[in-house]
């Protein structure tokens, strides 16, 4: 936790050295970085290992009342 305080102090001193007009851009960048870090933390383990997880696709297909793939193929065949 002590390292965190050191980093926070360095960030604050760097911000104080910036012109007022740049602060909005810095806030945008910090928000973007925060969101990326949160997304990495929430990512399933299988995606972190470089393997795609198809769990969401399986859930969508299992709840589908129709065979949407066959309907899509029929739609495309009608256009030919």
DSSP file (Angstrom, degrees, kcal/mol; ACC not computed):
  #  RESIDUE AA STRUCTURE BP1 BP2  ACC     N-H-->O    O-->H-N    N-H-->O    O-->H-N    TCO  KAPPA ALPHA  PHI   PSI    X-CA   Y-CA   Z-CA
    1    1 A X     >        0   0    0      0, 0.0     4,-1.4     0, 0.0     3,-0.1   0.000 360.0 360.0 360.0 -28.4    0.0    0.0    0.0
    2    2 A X  H  >  +     0   0    0      1,-0.2     4,-1.7     2,-0.2     5,-0.1   0.883 360.0  55.3 -64.3 -37.9    2.9    2.4    0.6
    3    3 A X  H  > S+     0   0    0      1,-0.2     4,-2.4     2,-0.2    -1,-0.2   0.872 102.3  57.4 -61.5 -36.7    3.9    2.1   -3.1
    4    4 A X  H  > S+     0   0    0      1,-0.2     4,-2.7     2,-0.2    -1,-0.2   0.922 105.1  50.1 -60.4 -43.9    0.5    3.2   -4.1
    5    5 A X  H  X S+     0   0    0     -4,-1.4     4,-2.4     2,-0.2    -1,-0.2   0.884 108.8  52.4 -63.1 -38.9    0.8    6.4   -2.1
    6    6 A X  H  X S+     0   0    0     -4,-1.7     4,-2.1     2,-0.2    -1,-0.2   0.931 111.5  46.4 -62.7 -45.7    4.2    7.1   -3.8
    7    7 A X  H  X S+     0   0    0     -4,-2.4     4,-2.6     1,-0.2    -2,-0.2   0.917 111.2  51.8 -63.1 -43.3    2.6    6.7   -7.2
    8    8 A X  H  X S+     0   0    0     -4,-2.7     4,-2.5     1,-0.2    -1,-0.2   0.915 109.6  49.6 -60.0 -43.1   -0.3    8.8   -6.3
    9    9 A X  H  X S+     0   0    0     -4,-2.4     4,-2.2     1,-0.2    -1,-0.2   0.896 111.4  49.1 -63.2 -40.6    2.0   11.6   -5.1
   10   10 A X  H  X S+     0   0    0     -4,-2.1     4,-2.0     2,-0.2    -2,-0.2   0.897 111.5  49.4 -65.3 -40.2    4.0   11.4   -8.3
   11   11 A X  H  X S+     0   0    0     -4,-2.6     4,-2.3     2,-0.2    -2,-0.2   0.927 111.3  48.8 -64.9 -44.4    0.9   11.6  -10.4
   12   12 A X  H  X S+     0   0    0     -4,-2.5     4,-2.1     1,-0.2    -2,-0.2   0.906 111.3  49.2 -63.4 -41.6   -0.5   14.6   -8.5
   13   13 A X  H  X S+     0   0    0     -4,-2.2     4,-0.8     1,-0.2    -1,-0.2   0.877 110.8  50.7 -67.6 -34.7    2.8   16.4   -8.9
   14   14 A X  H  < S+     0   0    0     -4,-2.0     3,-0.4     1,-0.2     4,-0.3   0.887 109.9  50.9 -67.2 -37.7    2.9   15.7  -12.6
   15   15 A X  H >< S+     0   0    0     -4,-2.3     3,-1.5     1,-0.2    -2,-0.2   0.881 104.1  57.2 -66.0 -38.1   -0.7   17.0  -12.9
   16   16 A X  H 3< S+     0   0    0     -4,-2.1    -1,-0.2     1,-0.3    -2,-0.2   0.764 102.1  56.9 -65.5 -23.4    0.2   20.2  -11.1
   17   17 A X  T 3< S+     0   0    0     -4,-0.8    -1,-0.3    -3,-0.4     2,-0.2   0.542  91.7  90.9 -83.8  -6.6    2.9   20.9  -13.7
   18   18 A X  S <  S-     0   0    0     -3,-1.5     2,-0.1    -4,-0.3     5,-0.1  -0.570  85.6-103.6 -89.2 151.7    0.4   20.7  -16.6
   19   19 A X    >>  -     0   0    0     -2,-0.2     3,-1.5     1,-0.1     4,-0.5  -0.387  33.4-112.5 -67.5 153.2   -1.5   23.7  -18.0
   20   20 A X  G >4 S+     0   0    0      1,-0.3     3,-1.2     2,-0.2     4,-0.4   0.845 114.5  61.2 -55.8 -37.8   -5.1   24.0  -17.0
   21   21 A X  G 34 S+     0   0    0      1,-0.3     4,-0.4     2,-0.1     3,-0.4   0.735  99.4  56.3 -65.0 -23.1   -6.3   23.3  -20.6
   22   22 A X  G <> S+     0   0    0     -3,-1.5     4,-2.1     1,-0.2    -1,-0.3   0.614  84.2  83.7 -85.1 -12.3   -4.6   19.9  -20.6
   23   23 A X  H <X S+     0   0    0     -3,-1.2     4,-2.5    -4,-0.5    -1,-0.2   0.852  85.6  54.9 -64.1 -36.1   -6.4   18.5  -17.5
   24   24 A X  H  > S+     0   0    0     -4,-0.4     4,-1.9    -3,-0.4    -1,-0.2   0.905 109.8  47.6 -63.2 -40.3   -9.6   17.5  -19.4
   25   25 A X  H  > S+     0   0    0     -4,-0.4     4,-2.2    -3,-0.2    -2,-0.2   0.887 110.8  51.3 -67.1 -39.4   -7.4   15.4  -21.8
   26   26 A X  H  X S+     0   0    0     -4,-2.1     4,-2.6     2,-0.2     5,-0.2   0.912 108.8  51.3 -64.0 -42.1   -5.6   13.8  -18.8
   27   27 A X  H  X S+     0   0    0     -4,-2.5     4,-2.4     1,-0.2    -1,-0.2   0.902 109.1  51.0 -61.5 -41.3   -8.9   13.0  -17.2
   28   28 A X  H  X S+     0   0    0     -4,-1.9     4,-2.2     2,-0.2    -1,-0.2   0.914 112.1  46.9 -61.8 -43.5  -10.1   11.3  -20.4
   29   29 A X  H  X S+     0   0    0     -4,-2.2     4,-2.5     2,-0.2    -2,-0.2   0.900 112.0  49.4 -66.4 -41.4   -6.9    9.2  -20.6
   30   30 A X  H  X S+     0   0    0     -4,-2.6     4,-2.5     2,-0.2    -2,-0.2   0.908 111.5  49.7 -65.3 -41.1   -7.0    8.2  -16.9
   31   31 A X  H  X S+     0   0    0     -4,-2.4     4,-2.4    -5,-0.2    -2,-0.2   0.910 111.1  49.4 -63.4 -42.5  -10.7    7.2  -17.3
   32   32 A X  H  X S+     0   0    0     -4,-2.2     4,-2.1     2,-0.2    -2,-0.2   0.923 112.2  47.9 -61.6 -45.5   -9.8    5.1  -20.4
   33   33 A X  H  X S+     0   0    0     -4,-2.5     4,-2.2     1,-0.2    -2,-0.2   0.904 111.0  51.2 -62.6 -42.6   -6.9    3.4  -18.6
   34   34 A X  H  X S+     0   0    0     -4,-2.5     4,-2.3     1,-0.2    -1,-0.2   0.922 110.1  49.2 -60.7 -45.3   -9.1    2.7  -15.6
   35   35 A X  H  X S+     0   0    0     -4,-2.4     4,-2.2     1,-0.2    -1,-0.2   0.880 110.2  51.0 -64.3 -38.1  -11.8    1.1  -17.8
   36   36 A X  H  X S+     0   0    0     -4,-2.1     4,-2.1     2,-0.2    -1,-0.2   0.907 110.4  49.3 -65.5 -40.9   -9.2   -1.1  -19.6
   37   37 A X  H  X S+     0   0    0     -4,-2.2     4,-1.9     1,-0.2    -2,-0.2   0.911 111.5  48.6 -65.1 -42.0   -7.9   -2.3  -16.3
   38   38 A X  H  X S+     0   0    0     -4,-2.3     4,-1.8     1,-0.2    -1,-0.2   0.897 109.6  52.7 -64.4 -39.9  -11.3   -3.2  -15.0
   39   39 A X  H  X S+     0   0    0     -4,-2.2     4,-0.9     1,-0.2    -1,-0.2   0.901 108.5  50.6 -63.4 -40.3  -12.1   -5.0  -18.2
   40   40 A X  H >< S+     0   0    0     -4,-2.1     3,-0.5     1,-0.2    -1,-0.2   0.898 110.2  50.0 -63.1 -39.9   -9.0   -7.1  -17.9
   41   41 A X  H 3< S+     0   0    0     -4,-1.9    -1,-0.2     1,-0.2    -2,-0.2   0.833 112.8  46.2 -67.7 -32.4   -9.9   -8.0  -14.3
   42   42 A X  H 3< S+     0   0    0     -4,-1.8    -1,-0.2    -5,-0.1    -2,-0.2   0.549  86.0 112.9 -89.0  -8.0  -13.4   -9.0  -15.3
   43   43 A X  S << S-     0   0    0     -4,-0.9     5,-0.1    -3,-0.5    -3,-0.0  -0.401  77.1-105.5 -66.2 137.2  -12.3  -11.1  -18.3
   44   44 A X    >>  -     0   0    0      1,-0.1     4,-1.4    -2,-0.1     3,-0.8  -0.249  27.9-113.4 -60.8 153.5  -12.9  -14.9  -17.9
   45   45 A X  H 3> S+     0   0    0      1,-0.2     4,-1.4     2,-0.2     6,-0.2   0.846 113.7  60.8 -57.8 -37.6   -9.9  -17.0  -17.2
   46   46 A X  H 34>S+     0   0    0      1,-0.2     5,-1.6     2,-0.2    -1,-0.2   0.853 105.3  47.7 -64.0 -33.1  -10.1  -18.8  -20.6
   47   47 A X  H X45S+     0   0    0     -3,-0.8     3,-1.4     1,-0.2    -1,-0.2   0.825 105.9  58.3 -75.7 -30.2   -9.7  -15.5  -22.5
   48   48 A X  H 3<5S+     0   0    0     -4,-1.4    -1,-0.2     1,-0.3    -2,-0.2   0.824 102.3  55.2 -66.6 -29.8   -6.7  -14.5  -20.3
   49   49 A X  T 3<5S-     0   0    0     -4,-1.4    -1,-0.3     2,-0.2    -2,-0.2   0.418 123.4-104.9 -83.1   2.6   -5.0  -17.7  -21.5
   50   50 A X  T < 5S+     0   0    0     -3,-1.4     2,-0.4     1,-0.3    -3,-0.2   0.419  86.2 117.9  90.1  -2.4   -5.5  -16.7  -25.1
   51   51 A X      < -     0   0    0     -5,-1.6    -1,-0.3    -6,-0.2    -2,-0.2  -0.837  65.7-122.3 -99.8 136.1   -8.3  -19.2  -25.7
   52   52 A X        -     0   0    0     -2,-0.4     2,-0.5    -3,-0.1    -5,-0.1  -0.515  18.1-138.9 -75.4 141.2  -11.7  -17.9  -26.7
   53   53 A X        -     0   0    0     -2,-0.2     3,-0.3     1,-0.1     4,-0.2  -0.882  14.7-172.1 -99.8 129.6  -14.6  -18.8  -24.5
   54   54 A X     >  +     0   0    0     -2,-0.5     4,-2.5     1,-0.2     5,-0.2   0.135  53.5 111.9-105.4  19.3  -17.7  -19.7  -26.4
   55   55 A X  H  > S+     0   0    0      1,-0.2     4,-2.4     2,-0.2     5,-0.2   0.896  76.5  50.7 -61.0 -42.4  -19.9  -19.9  -23.2
   56   56 A X  H  > S+     0   0    0     -3,-0.3     4,-2.4     1,-0.2    -1,-0.2   0.916 110.9  48.9 -63.6 -42.2  -21.9  -16.8  -24.2
   57   57 A X  H  > S+     0   0    0      1,-0.2     4,-2.6     2,-0.2     5,-0.2   0.916 110.3  51.5 -62.9 -43.0  -22.6  -18.2  -27.6
   58   58 A X  H  X S+     0   0    0     -4,-2.5     4,-2.3     1,-0.2    -2,-0.2   0.911 110.3  49.1 -60.2 -42.1  -23.7  -21.6  -26.1
   59   59 A X  H  X S+     0   0    0     -4,-2.4     4,-1.4     2,-0.2    -2,-0.2   0.920 111.4  48.9 -64.5 -43.1  -26.1  -19.8  -23.8
   60   60 A X  H  X S+     0   0    0     -4,-2.4     4,-0.7     1,-0.2     3,-0.2   0.920 113.5  46.5 -62.4 -43.9  -27.6  -17.7  -26.6
   61   61 A X  H >< S+     0   0    0     -4,-2.6     3,-0.6     1,-0.2    -1,-0.2   0.875 109.5  54.2 -66.8 -36.8  -28.0  -20.8  -28.8
   62   62 A X  H 3< S+     0   0    0     -4,-2.3    -1,-0.2     1,-0.2    -2,-0.2   0.785 111.8  44.5 -69.9 -25.4  -29.5  -22.8  -26.0
   63   63 A X  H 3< S+     0   0    0     -4,-1.4    -1,-0.2    -3,-0.2     2,-0.2   0.530  88.0 110.4 -94.4  -6.5  -32.2  -20.1  -25.3
   64   64 A X    <<  -     0   0    0     -4,-0.7    -3,-0.0    -3,-0.6    -4,-0.0  -0.493  55.0-157.7 -71.4 134.3  -33.0  -19.6  -29.0
   65   65 A X  S    S+     0   0    0     -2,-0.2     2,-0.3     2,-0.0    -1,-0.1   0.687  76.1  38.0 -85.1 -19.1  -36.5  -20.9  -29.9
   66   66 A X  S    S-     0   0    0     -5,-0.0     2,-1.4     0, 0.0     3,-0.1  -0.815  92.2-102.1-125.7 166.7  -35.6  -21.2  -33.6
   67   67 A X     >  -     0   0    0     -2,-0.3     4,-1.8     1,-0.2     3,-0.4  -0.722  39.2-177.5 -88.5  90.2  -32.6  -22.3  -35.6
   68   68 A X  H  > S+     0   0    0     -2,-1.4     4,-2.3     1,-0.2    -1,-0.2   0.787  76.6  60.1 -63.9 -28.7  -31.4  -18.8  -36.5
   69   69 A X  H  > S+     0   0    0      2,-0.2     4,-2.2     1,-0.2    -1,-0.2   0.923 105.8  47.0 -66.6 -42.8  -28.6  -20.2  -38.6
   70   70 A X  H  > S+     0   0    0     -3,-0.4     4,-2.5     1,-0.2    -2,-0.2   0.890 111.6  51.7 -65.0 -38.4  -30.9  -22.0  -40.9
   71   71 A X  H  X S+     0   0    0     -4,-1.8     4,-2.4     2,-0.2    -2,-0.2   0.899 109.1  50.6 -63.6 -40.1  -33.1  -18.9  -41.2
   72   72 A X  H  X S+     0   0    0     -4,-2.3     4,-2.2     2,-0.2    -2,-0.2   0.908 110.2  49.3 -63.8 -42.5  -30.1  -16.9  -42.1
   73   73 A X  H  X S+     0   0    0     -4,-2.2     4,-2.4     2,-0.2    -2,-0.2   0.922 110.6  50.4 -63.6 -43.8  -29.1  -19.4  -44.8
   74   74 A X  H  X S+     0   0    0     -4,-2.5     4,-2.1     1,-0.2    -2,-0.2   0.911 109.0  52.6 -60.4 -42.3  -32.7  -19.4  -46.2
   75   75 A X  H  X S+     0   0    0     -4,-2.4     4,-0.9     1,-0.2    -1,-0.2   0.927 112.0  44.8 -58.4 -46.0  -32.6  -15.5  -46.3
   76   76 A X  H  X S+     0   0    0     -4,-2.2     4,-0.7     1,-0.2     3,-0.4   0.855 109.9  54.2 -69.4 -34.9  -29.4  -15.6  -48.3
   77   77 A X  H >< S+     0   0    0     -4,-2.4     3,-0.8     1,-0.2    -1,-0.2   0.861 103.0  58.2 -67.1 -33.7  -30.5  -18.3  -50.6
   78   78 A X  H 3< S+     0   0    0     -4,-2.1    -1,-0.2     1,-0.2    -2,-0.2   0.810 102.8  54.5 -63.8 -28.6  -33.6  -16.2  -51.4
   79   79 A X  H 3<        0   0    0     -4,-0.9    -1,-0.2    -3,-0.4    -2,-0.2   0.681 360.0 360.0 -79.2 -18.3  -31.3  -13.4  -52.6
   80   80 A X    <<        0   0    0     -3,-0.8    -1,-0.2    -4,-0.7    -2,-0.2   0.487 360.0 360.0 -76.5 360.0  -29.5  -15.6  -55.1
